[in-house]
Amino acid sequence: MIPYLAIKDSMDRALYVSVGVTAALLTMVGFMQAVLFGCSWKRGTMHALRVFTIGASAAGVSYGIVKALDK
């Protein structure tokens, strides 16, 4: 919500900032989770990609459902 409150002149730009911040945070959380539980850097990277993929897929499905119901 912060990008939408901070960037009031362009909703498109706020959306892109929000997507970028979310993608970065999903990746960082996935990596830190793996490393804190003792995984190697390589496995941490793979886990970060997995968390990002799951999060991006969930967002895409949610967006699709809203668009389908909006008709």
Secondary structure in CASP SS format (residue, H / E / C, confidence):
PFRMAT SS
TARGET T0000
AUTHOR 0000-0000-0000
METHOD secondary structure of the structure
MODEL  1
M C 1.00
I H 1.00
P H 1.00
Y H 1.00
L H 1.00
A H 1.00
I C 1.00
K C 1.00
D C 1.00
S C 1.00
M H 1.00
D H 1.00
R H 1.00
A H 1.00
L H 1.00
Y H 1.00
V H 1.00
S H 1.00
V H 1.00
G H 1.00
V H 1.00
T H 1.00
A H 1.00
A H 1.00
L H 1.00
L H 1.00
T H 1.00
M H 1.00
V H 1.00
G H 1.00
F H 1.00
M H 1.00
Q H 1.00
A H 1.00
V H 1.00
L H 1.00
F C 1.00
G C 1.00
C C 1.00
S C 1.00
W H 1.00
K H 1.00
R H 1.00
G H 1.00
T H 1.00
M H 1.00
H H 1.00
A H 1.00
L H 1.00
R H 1.00
V H 1.00
F H 1.00
T H 1.00
I H 1.00
G H 1.00
A H 1.00
S H 1.00
A H 1.00
A H 1.00
G H 1.00
V H 1.00
S H 1.00
Y H 1.00
G H 1.00
I H 1.00
V H 1.00
K H 1.00
A H 1.00
L H 1.00
D H 1.00
K C 1.00
END
